[in-house]
Each structure stands twice: as structure tokens, then as C-alpha cells.
Amino acid sequence: MKLLNAEQIRQWDAFTIKNEPLSSLELMERAANACARWIVQNTLAESYYIFCGKGNNGGDGLALARLLYNANKKVSVYILESEAKGSEDYISNFNILHHLSAIPIYMVRGERELPEIPYNCIIIDALFGTGLNRPLTGLAAKTVGHINNSIAPAIAIDIPSGLFCDRSSGNNTIVKARHTLSFQVLKTAFLVAENEPWIGHVHIMDINLHPAFPDEVSTPFSIVNKSFATQVYRPRNAFAHKGNFGHALLIAGSLGKAGAAVLSTRACLRTGAGLVTTHVPRSALPILQTAIPEAMILPDKEEEQVSGFNYDPDRFAAIGVGPGIGTGIKQKFFLKELLEQIQIPLVLDADALNILAENTALLNLLNPDTILTPHPKEFTRLFGPAEDDFKRIEQARTKAMELNTFIVLKGHHTFIACPDGTGYFNITGNAGMAKGGSGDALTGMITGLLAQGYLPKEAALLGVFLHGLAGDLAAASCGMEALLASDLIDHIGSAFKQL
């Protein structure tokens, strides 16, 4: 599913108006109806204070005021006065509303005309939409500050006023919404962590924009959703045997961190690898043999750390390296030797990434299509700091192209940067997964998919989607606070069943 920018979404509106056909005012009515239905079904307040600008976002707010009034809600409208005449659809809805004398309309020309907002009302923000291209100043900024200083919760229409759609909003003055009712598709602004304080819970209102438009435009970004994952997923042949699903190797663990090896190995097996072998320090051998009898174990000659291999790594179908191995000198040389020798699909995570960050020359040894899975701090160690989340996304795309690798930048909406410059945002997962071991599970899952013959891009995208989906199913079962990485792994099978 393509992720469109603000200009493309405006073009989609115009395309729908032309090809359906319908008028822009009718499309606005469709959007307002969708918001009104949600508000009536999901809120209960003494009154609704609707703040409107004079553009199309304000037009949405005026139409919404009329629809809420028709649903027997007490509504007051406050219009931010400006020198602008107002959009045509805003003017049309203003004229319609003006004839409904039961709905009070107040023109806000100065700070003293801002209303005292009662605690038991709901604020609806329809000041500025996705077309905003500069920070709010003057009366607009003071109005947003007034809204934010109120105890009453705010619902933003399309996007919180003051928030940029496709770039960082920095120190902008922005409405702090409890809920955001946006239209048709997610916006990039909703997918980055820096905007969490403003967007609240995002709800996408389907307003039936013409389905042919996304095929008409190109964009570097897409969303990994269930439909996408289902297309990638390969159901099993009834006559298959374990040899058809590859032999995965995981290199993980050190003294006190055998759990990382256990979790990544269990996840690899649960994801469907035909055979899994795990290379661990000798001290971890009895732990893994007991915890995971389905796996084979290669004990290192060292008691407390992995230090080298006395086997041919190219005999495996895919390798995952890094969970809990440590960053000592022996691990550094072990990783260097591995990178120099292997020609098979590879996943690098955790301490393997930290070794690369301390020894950046090793980046030149990465085979094409290697998959790196850093969390934000590991990403910063590898590639340096970024000013904001949007710059970090562009940094990931640039580095993926430079290194000819896939970079899985983990987060609430994990971003997968591809060597061809494209990028994908994942929409599964939850805050319960913010716990030690979740990343180890992802390493095992992606390695397991690679071993089965999925292409690196397919393995990265499907692995991240299933990982988040398994986390969502686990959270539904035991709650976010109690969720463990092992719970996530136990729900991988249920995640597959949803495909």
C-alpha cells in the first residue's frame, strides 16, 4: 500500500472529484459525515467546541458542526478570523450554517475573544489541515495554546493543527489531540515517534476516494499491511519435508546471555525453518539442549563467549548473528572472518551491529542484501545522529543504498530501508514489545524466513509484519505490561494463521 504525501492526497481528492464524478462540496460532506458518525458513536460530552480556520479544514469543521447539531449535540463554533477570504467550500458551509440560528458562531479576532472552555466539553480542532507549510504564529499560535491549556480533550480533524504532514514539525505550536480523525490513508507524520505527543489515537475515516488514483503516482514509501504480507507469504506444499525449508544458523549468546540464544532460536523454529543450529559458548550448551530440544547446538571451544568456527558456514541456508554475543576482541575477529568468508543470506543484530559501529571498515565486507536490524541507539552508533525522525528515515534510505543492504530501523512503526531507495513502514506491533528479547525474536524470525528461501526483501518485510502481529496477539492475550518476548514467540503460529 503506497504512502502518499500531502500534495498527492490533494491530487487524489481532485481525481475523485473529476472521475466519480462529484463536487468538492459533496466530498467535504462525505468526510464530515464520517467524522460525525465516529464522534457520535465514541464520545459523550455536555457540548462540543469546534475551532475552525477558513480553509477546507475549517469547511470540514463547519459541516461537522451542522451534522452534530442534527444528531442533537450542543455545538458552538469559533472561527479564527484572518485576512484570507476563505476557500469556496468553507464559504458554502459557512452560509449553510449561518442560516441555522440555533448554532452560535463566534469570530475570533483577538486573544481576548477566545472562549473559556468548560472541562466537560470536547474540543474539535478544524483550524489547519495537511496543507500547512509554515509554523503557526500570532493569533493562530495563541489559539492552539489556549486549546492545549484546557482540561477538555481535543479531537483533530485530518491532522492536528500546526503539524506538518511530511517533514519534522520541530518546535511548532501544535494542537495536542486525544484522537485524530484522518481521511482515507495514514500520513507520514503519524508514523514517527517525535509526533506521538500530538496525534493521540489515529483513526482512518474511509471516504471512498477513487481507488484507481494510487496506481497513477509514484512514491518511495509504502506501508506493510496484512494485504501486502499475504501476497508475500508462501503456503506449504502438502508433500514438503524439512529439507525444503532450509537449515538456519544462529550465532548468539555469552555468559549470562544464553537467553538471547534461546529466544532467537525458538523464534527461528516457530517461523518455519526446517532445521536450526545455534552456535553458542560451551557454557550455554546444556541450557539450549534443555530449553529447545528441536534445535541442534554447536558449542564454541570457549566456555563463556563465541570466538570462532570450525565448520563451513556456507553449508547453511541463512545465518543470523549478534544477539547477546558481546563486543570483545575475539568476537570482533570472529565477525570479520565470517563476513570475509560467507556468501549466503545474513542478518546482523545487536552486538554484531555494535562491533560494526566500533569498526566501520567492516561495513565494506557486507555482502549485497545483508539485513541489518538496529534499534535507534544502535542506528546512531552505526551511522551518526540525525536531527529528527524524518532525517533519520532519509539517513536510513541513503545508507541502505550506499551499502546495498536492507536496514530494519526498529520502532513502533518499524521502517525498512531497501537498497533501491524505497522504504516501508510496518503497522503491526505495540508498546508491550518494548522489552528485552523482542529484538532477538525478530532476528530469529527473519533468519528463519531467509532459510526457507524468501528473498531478503521479502524476509525483512514479512518478518517485521509477523513479529508485530504476534506481539499484538500476545498483548490481546496477556496485556502489554505483562507481555514477554517468549509470549510473542508463542503467538507466531497464530500470526501465520491470520495470513
C-alpha positions as CSV (number, residue, x, y, z in Angstrom):
1,M,0.0,0.0,0.0
2,K,1.6,3.3,-1.1
3,L,2.2,6.0,1.4
4,L,1.2,9.3,-0.2
5,N,2.5,12.8,0.7
6,A,0.2,15.8,1.3
7,E,0.3,17.0,-2.3
8,Q,-0.6,13.6,-3.6
9,I,-3.5,13.3,-1.2
10,R,-4.8,16.6,-2.5
11,Q,-4.4,15.3,-6.1
12,W,-6.4,12.2,-5.0
13,D,-9.3,14.4,-3.9
14,A,-9.2,16.2,-7.3
15,F,-9.0,12.9,-9.1
16,T,-12.0,11.6,-7.2
17,I,-14.0,14.8,-7.9
18,K,-13.2,14.5,-11.6
19,N,-13.7,10.8,-12.2
20,E,-16.5,9.8,-9.8
21,P,-17.8,12.5,-10.5
22,L,-18.9,14.7,-7.6
23,S,-18.4,18.2,-6.4
24,S,-15.7,19.2,-3.9
25,L,-18.5,20.2,-1.5
26,E,-20.0,16.7,-1.7
27,L,-16.6,15.2,-0.9
28,M,-16.3,17.5,2.1
29,E,-19.8,16.4,3.2
30,R,-18.7,12.8,2.9
31,A,-15.7,13.5,5.1
32,A,-17.7,15.4,7.7
33,N,-20.3,12.6,7.8
34,A,-17.5,10.0,8.5
35,C,-16.2,12.2,11.4
36,A,-19.7,12.8,12.8
37,R,-20.5,9.1,12.9
38,W,-17.3,8.4,14.8
39,I,-17.8,11.2,17.3
40,V,-21.5,10.3,17.9
41,Q,-20.6,6.6,18.5
42,N,-17.5,7.2,20.6
43,T,-17.9,10.3,22.7
44,L,-20.3,11.7,25.2
45,A,-20.0,15.3,26.3
46,E,-22.1,18.2,27.5
47,S,-21.1,20.3,24.5
48,Y,-18.7,20.4,21.5
49,Y,-16.5,23.5,20.9
50,I,-15.4,23.5,17.2
51,F,-12.5,25.7,16.3
52,C,-12.3,26.4,12.5
53,G,-9.9,28.1,10.1
54,K,-11.0,29.5,6.8
55,G,-9.6,26.8,4.6
56,N,-11.0,23.4,3.7
57,N,-10.2,22.0,7.1
58,G,-12.4,24.7,8.5
59,G,-15.0,23.8,6.0
60,D,-14.9,20.3,7.4
61,G,-15.4,21.7,10.8
62,L,-18.4,23.8,9.8
63,A,-20.1,20.8,8.1
64,L,-19.3,18.7,11.1
65,A,-21.0,21.3,13.4
66,R,-24.2,21.1,11.4
67,L,-24.2,17.3,11.4
68,L,-23.5,17.1,15.2
69,Y,-26.3,19.6,15.7
70,N,-28.6,17.3,13.7
71,A,-27.6,14.5,16.0
72,N,-28.9,16.5,18.9
73,K,-25.5,17.6,20.2
74,K,-24.9,21.1,21.7
75,V,-22.4,22.8,19.4
76,S,-20.5,26.1,19.5
77,V,-18.3,27.3,16.6
78,Y,-15.3,29.6,16.8
79,I,-13.8,30.8,13.6
80,L,-10.3,32.1,13.6
81,E,-10.5,35.4,11.7
82,S,-7.9,36.3,9.2
83,E,-7.3,38.5,6.1
84,A,-8.0,35.4,3.9
85,K,-11.4,35.3,2.2
86,G,-11.7,31.6,2.8
87,S,-12.0,28.6,0.4
88,E,-15.1,28.2,-1.7
89,D,-16.2,25.1,0.2
90,Y,-15.6,26.9,3.6
91,I,-17.8,29.8,2.4
92,S,-20.5,27.4,1.2
93,N,-20.6,25.6,4.6
94,F,-20.5,28.9,6.5
95,N,-23.5,30.2,4.6
96,I,-25.4,27.0,5.3
97,L,-24.5,27.1,9.0
98,H,-25.3,30.8,9.2
99,H,-28.9,30.1,8.5
100,L,-29.1,27.6,11.4
101,S,-29.5,30.2,14.1
102,A,-29.5,27.6,16.8
103,I,-25.8,27.1,16.3
104,P,-23.8,30.0,17.8
105,I,-20.9,31.2,15.6
106,Y,-18.2,33.4,17.1
107,M,-15.5,35.2,15.1
108,V,-12.2,35.2,17.0
109,R,-10.3,38.4,16.0
110,G,-8.0,38.6,19.1
111,E,-6.8,36.7,22.1
112,R,-9.5,38.2,24.3
113,E,-12.2,36.7,22.2
114,L,-11.1,33.2,22.8
115,P,-13.7,31.4,24.9
116,E,-13.4,29.9,28.4
117,I,-13.5,26.2,27.6
118,P,-15.5,24.1,30.1
119,Y,-13.9,20.9,31.4
120,N,-16.8,18.8,30.4
121,C,-16.8,19.7,26.7
122,I,-14.9,18.2,23.8
123,I,-12.8,20.4,21.6
124,I,-12.8,19.7,17.8
125,D,-9.7,21.1,16.0
126,A,-10.5,22.1,12.4
127,L,-8.1,25.0,12.2
128,F,-5.5,23.9,9.7
129,G,-5.1,20.7,7.6
130,T,-2.3,18.9,5.8
131,G,-1.6,21.9,3.5
132,L,0.1,23.8,6.3
133,N,3.7,24.8,5.2
134,R,4.9,27.1,7.9
135,P,4.8,27.2,11.7
136,L,1.8,28.9,13.4
137,T,2.3,32.4,14.7
138,G,0.3,35.2,16.1
139,L,-3.4,34.6,16.9
140,A,-3.3,31.1,15.4
141,A,-0.5,30.0,17.7
142,K,-2.3,31.7,20.7
143,T,-5.5,29.8,19.8
144,V,-3.7,26.5,19.8
145,G,-2.0,27.3,23.1
146,H,-5.4,28.2,24.5
147,I,-6.8,24.8,23.3
148,N,-3.8,22.9,24.8
149,N,-4.2,24.7,28.2
150,S,-7.7,23.5,28.5
151,I,-8.6,20.4,30.5
152,A,-11.1,19.3,27.9
153,P,-9.8,16.7,25.4
154,A,-9.3,17.6,21.7
155,I,-10.2,15.7,18.6
156,A,-8.2,16.8,15.5
157,I,-9.8,16.6,12.1
158,D,-7.4,15.1,9.4
159,I,-4.3,16.2,11.3
160,P,-3.6,18.2,14.5
161,S,-3.3,21.9,13.6
162,G,0.4,23.0,13.4
163,L,1.7,19.6,12.5
164,F,3.5,19.2,9.2
165,C,2.5,16.2,7.1
166,D,5.7,15.2,5.5
167,R,8.6,16.8,7.5
168,S,9.6,17.4,11.0
169,S,7.5,20.0,12.9
170,G,10.4,20.8,15.2
171,N,9.3,23.4,17.8
172,N,6.0,24.2,16.1
173,T,3.0,25.1,18.2
174,I,0.7,22.1,17.7
175,V,-2.7,21.0,18.9
176,K,-2.3,18.2,21.4
177,A,-5.1,15.8,20.2
178,R,-6.5,12.9,22.2
179,H,-7.8,11.5,18.9
180,T,-7.0,12.3,15.3
181,L,-9.7,11.5,12.7
182,S,-7.8,11.4,9.4
183,F,-9.1,10.6,5.9
184,Q,-8.6,7.5,3.7
185,V,-4.9,6.8,4.4
186,L,-2.2,7.2,7.1
187,K,0.1,10.2,6.8
188,T,3.8,10.0,7.3
189,A,3.5,12.3,10.3
190,F,1.5,9.6,12.1
191,L,4.3,7.1,11.7
192,V,7.2,8.8,13.5
193,A,7.8,8.8,17.3
194,E,8.5,12.5,17.6
195,N,4.9,13.3,16.8
196,E,3.4,11.0,19.4
197,P,2.6,13.8,21.9
198,W,0.3,15.5,19.4
199,I,-1.5,12.8,17.4
200,G,-3.1,10.7,20.1
201,H,-5.0,7.7,18.8
202,V,-5.3,7.9,15.0
203,H,-8.4,6.7,13.3
204,I,-8.7,6.5,9.5
205,M,-12.0,7.5,8.0
206,D,-12.8,5.8,4.7
207,I,-14.3,8.5,2.5
208,N,-14.2,6.3,-0.7
209,L,-11.6,8.2,-2.6
210,H,-11.3,6.8,-6.1
211,P,-9.3,3.5,-5.8
212,A,-7.5,4.0,-9.2
213,F,-5.5,7.0,-8.1
214,P,-2.6,5.4,-6.1
215,D,-1.7,3.5,-9.3
216,E,-1.2,6.8,-11.1
217,V,1.5,8.2,-8.8
218,S,4.9,7.1,-7.7
219,T,6.3,7.3,-4.1
220,P,9.3,5.9,-2.4
221,F,7.3,4.9,0.6
222,S,4.8,2.1,1.3
223,I,3.0,0.5,4.2
224,V,3.4,-3.1,5.2
225,N,-0.1,-4.3,6.0
226,K,-2.0,-7.6,6.0
227,S,-2.8,-7.5,2.3
228,F,0.9,-6.9,1.5
229,A,2.1,-9.7,3.8
230,T,-0.5,-12.1,2.4
231,Q,0.9,-11.6,-1.1
232,V,4.5,-12.4,0.1
233,Y,3.5,-15.4,2.2
234,R,4.1,-18.8,0.7
235,P,1.8,-21.6,1.9
236,R,3.4,-25.0,2.3
237,N,3.2,-27.8,-0.2
238,A,1.5,-30.9,1.4
239,F,4.3,-33.2,0.2
240,A,7.1,-31.0,1.6
241,H,9.8,-32.2,4.0
242,K,12.2,-30.5,6.4
243,G,14.8,-30.2,3.7
244,N,12.5,-27.9,1.7
245,F,12.6,-25.3,4.4
246,G,16.3,-24.7,4.8
247,H,18.8,-25.0,7.5
248,A,19.4,-21.8,9.6
249,L,22.4,-21.0,11.7
250,L,22.2,-18.6,14.6
251,I,25.3,-17.3,16.4
252,A,24.2,-15.9,19.7
253,G,24.8,-15.8,23.5
254,S,27.5,-15.3,26.0
255,L,27.9,-16.0,29.7
256,G,24.7,-14.6,31.4
257,K,23.1,-14.0,28.0
258,A,22.1,-17.5,26.9
259,G,18.5,-16.3,26.9
260,A,19.2,-14.3,23.8
261,A,20.2,-17.5,22.0
262,V,17.2,-19.3,23.3
263,L,14.8,-16.7,22.2
264,S,16.2,-16.2,18.7
265,T,16.4,-20.0,18.2
266,R,12.8,-20.6,19.3
267,A,11.6,-17.8,17.0
268,C,13.5,-19.2,14.1
269,L,11.9,-22.6,14.6
270,R,8.4,-21.1,15.1
271,T,8.8,-19.2,11.8
272,G,9.2,-22.4,9.9
273,A,12.9,-23.1,9.3
274,G,13.3,-26.9,8.5
275,L,16.4,-27.2,10.6
276,V,18.0,-24.8,13.1
277,T,21.5,-24.9,14.5
278,T,22.7,-22.5,17.1
279,H,26.4,-21.7,17.8
280,V,26.8,-20.7,21.5
281,P,29.5,-20.6,24.1
282,R,30.2,-24.0,25.7
283,S,28.6,-23.0,29.0
284,A,25.3,-22.4,27.2
285,L,25.1,-26.0,25.7
286,P,23.0,-27.6,28.5
287,I,20.7,-24.6,28.6
288,L,19.8,-24.7,25.0
289,Q,19.7,-28.5,24.8
290,T,17.1,-28.4,27.6
291,A,15.1,-25.3,26.5
292,I,14.9,-26.1,22.8
293,P,15.2,-29.9,22.1
294,E,14.2,-29.2,18.5
295,A,17.4,-27.3,17.8
296,M,20.9,-28.6,17.2
297,I,23.7,-26.9,19.1
298,L,27.3,-26.1,18.0
299,P,29.3,-25.4,21.2
300,D,32.2,-23.0,20.8
301,K,35.6,-24.0,22.1
302,E,35.4,-21.1,24.6
303,E,33.4,-21.5,27.7
304,E,31.9,-18.0,28.0
305,Q,31.8,-16.5,24.5
306,V,31.7,-17.3,20.8
307,S,35.2,-16.9,19.4
308,G,35.4,-18.8,16.0
309,F,34.1,-21.5,13.9
310,N,35.4,-25.0,13.0
311,Y,32.6,-25.6,10.4
312,D,31.8,-24.4,7.0
313,P,29.2,-21.6,7.4
314,D,28.2,-21.7,3.7
315,R,26.6,-25.1,4.2
316,F,23.7,-23.3,5.9
317,A,20.9,-21.6,4.0
318,A,21.0,-18.4,6.1
319,I,22.8,-17.0,9.2
320,G,21.7,-14.7,12.0
321,V,24.5,-13.2,14.1
322,G,24.6,-10.9,17.2
323,P,22.1,-11.5,20.0
324,G,24.0,-11.4,23.3
325,I,27.4,-12.3,21.8
326,G,29.3,-9.4,23.4
327,T,31.7,-7.0,21.7
328,G,35.2,-8.3,22.8
329,I,38.2,-8.6,20.6
330,K,37.5,-12.3,19.9
331,Q,34.0,-11.6,18.7
332,K,35.4,-8.8,16.5
333,F,37.8,-11.1,14.7
334,F,35.1,-13.8,14.6
335,L,32.7,-11.5,12.8
336,K,35.4,-10.2,10.5
337,E,36.3,-13.8,9.5
338,L,32.7,-14.6,9.0
339,L,32.0,-11.6,6.8
340,E,35.1,-12.3,4.7
341,Q,34.1,-15.9,4.1
342,I,30.3,-16.3,3.7
343,Q,28.3,-15.8,0.5
344,I,24.8,-16.7,1.9
345,P,22.0,-14.5,3.3
346,L,22.9,-12.8,6.6
347,V,21.1,-11.0,9.4
348,L,23.2,-8.8,11.7
349,D,21.7,-7.6,15.0
350,A,22.6,-6.4,18.5
351,D,26.2,-6.9,19.4
352,A,27.1,-7.6,15.7
353,L,25.9,-4.1,14.9
354,N,27.8,-2.7,17.9
355,I,31.0,-4.3,16.6
356,L,30.4,-2.8,13.2
357,A,29.9,0.6,14.8
358,E,33.2,0.4,16.6
359,N,35.0,-1.0,13.4
360,T,33.3,0.8,10.5
361,A,35.8,-0.7,8.0
362,L,33.9,-3.9,8.4
363,L,30.9,-2.3,6.7
364,N,32.8,-2.7,3.4
365,L,32.8,-6.5,3.9
366,L,29.0,-6.8,3.9
367,N,27.6,-8.8,1.1
368,P,24.8,-7.3,-1.0
369,D,21.3,-7.7,0.5
370,T,22.6,-8.3,4.1
371,I,19.9,-7.3,6.6
372,L,20.8,-5.0,9.5
373,T,18.3,-4.7,12.3
374,P,19.3,-1.8,14.6
375,H,17.2,-0.1,17.2
376,P,17.5,3.7,17.2
377,K,20.5,3.8,19.5
378,E,22.3,1.1,17.5
379,F,21.5,3.0,14.3
380,T,23.0,6.2,15.8
381,R,26.2,4.3,16.8
382,L,26.5,2.9,13.3
383,F,25.6,6.0,11.2
384,G,25.7,9.0,13.5
385,P,23.0,11.2,14.9
386,A,20.1,12.7,13.0
387,E,18.3,16.0,13.7
388,D,14.8,14.4,13.8
389,D,12.9,11.3,12.8
390,F,12.4,12.4,9.2
391,K,16.1,13.0,8.8
392,R,16.8,9.5,10.3
393,I,14.5,7.9,7.8
394,E,16.3,9.6,4.9
395,Q,19.6,8.6,6.5
396,A,18.5,5.0,6.6
397,R,17.5,5.2,2.9
398,T,20.8,6.7,2.0
399,K,22.9,4.2,3.9
400,A,20.8,1.2,2.5
401,M,21.6,2.4,-1.0
402,E,25.3,3.1,-0.2
403,L,25.9,-0.3,1.4
404,N,23.5,-2.2,-0.8
405,T,21.8,-3.6,2.3
406,F,18.4,-3.7,4.0
407,I,18.2,-1.6,7.2
408,V,15.4,-2.5,9.5
409,L,15.1,0.5,11.8
410,K,13.1,-0.8,14.7
411,G,10.4,1.2,16.4
412,H,6.7,1.4,16.9
413,H,6.3,1.7,13.1
414,T,9.5,-0.1,12.1
415,F,11.0,1.4,8.9
416,I,12.6,-0.9,6.4
417,A,15.0,0.9,4.0
418,C,15.9,-1.0,0.8
419,P,18.9,-0.8,-1.5
420,D,16.8,0.6,-4.3
421,G,15.9,3.6,-2.2
422,T,12.4,2.6,-1.3
423,G,11.2,2.3,2.2
424,Y,8.4,0.6,4.1
425,F,6.6,1.4,7.3
426,N,5.2,-1.5,9.3
427,I,1.8,-1.0,11.1
428,T,1.7,-4.0,13.4
429,G,3.2,-4.1,16.9
430,N,2.6,-2.4,20.3
431,A,4.3,-0.9,23.3
432,G,4.2,-4.2,25.1
433,M,7.0,-5.3,22.8
434,A,9.3,-2.7,24.3
435,K,11.0,-5.3,26.4
436,G,14.3,-7.2,26.4
437,G,14.3,-10.2,24.0
438,S,11.9,-8.8,21.4
439,G,14.7,-7.9,19.0
440,D,16.3,-11.4,19.5
441,A,13.0,-12.9,18.4
442,L,12.9,-10.7,15.2
443,T,16.4,-11.8,14.3
444,G,15.4,-15.5,14.6
445,M,12.2,-14.8,12.5
446,I,14.0,-13.1,9.7
447,T,16.7,-15.7,9.6
448,G,14.1,-18.4,9.5
449,L,12.4,-16.9,6.5
450,L,15.7,-16.4,4.7
451,A,16.5,-20.1,5.3
452,Q,13.2,-21.1,3.7
453,G,14.1,-19.3,0.5
454,Y,12.3,-16.0,0.9
455,L,14.3,-13.2,-0.8
456,P,16.0,-10.8,1.6
457,K,13.4,-8.0,1.0
458,E,10.5,-10.5,1.5
459,A,12.1,-11.9,4.6
460,A,12.6,-8.4,6.1
461,L,9.1,-7.1,5.4
462,L,7.2,-10.3,6.2
463,G,9.4,-10.9,9.3
464,V,8.7,-7.5,10.7
465,F,5.0,-7.7,10.0
466,L,4.6,-11.2,11.6
467,H,6.7,-10.1,14.6
468,G,4.4,-7.1,15.2
469,L,1.3,-9.2,14.6
470,A,2.5,-11.9,17.0
471,G,3.1,-9.1,19.6
472,D,-0.4,-7.7,19.0
473,L,-2.0,-11.2,19.5
474,A,0.2,-11.7,22.6
475,A,-0.8,-8.3,24.1
476,A,-4.5,-9.1,23.5
477,S,-4.0,-12.3,25.5
478,C,-1.9,-11.1,28.4
479,G,-1.8,-7.3,28.2
480,M,1.1,-5.0,27.2
481,E,2.7,-4.7,30.7
482,A,2.9,-8.5,31.2
483,L,4.0,-9.3,27.6
484,L,7.3,-11.2,27.3
485,A,9.3,-12.0,24.2
486,S,8.5,-15.6,24.9
487,D,4.8,-14.8,24.7
488,L,5.4,-13.1,21.3
489,I,7.1,-16.3,20.1
490,D,4.3,-18.4,21.3
491,H,1.9,-16.4,19.1
492,I,3.9,-16.6,15.9
493,G,1.8,-19.6,14.8
494,S,-1.4,-17.6,15.3
495,A,0.1,-14.7,13.3
496,F,0.7,-17.0,10.4
497,K,-2.8,-18.4,10.6
498,Q,-4.1,-14.8,10.0
499,L,-2.4,-14.9,6.6
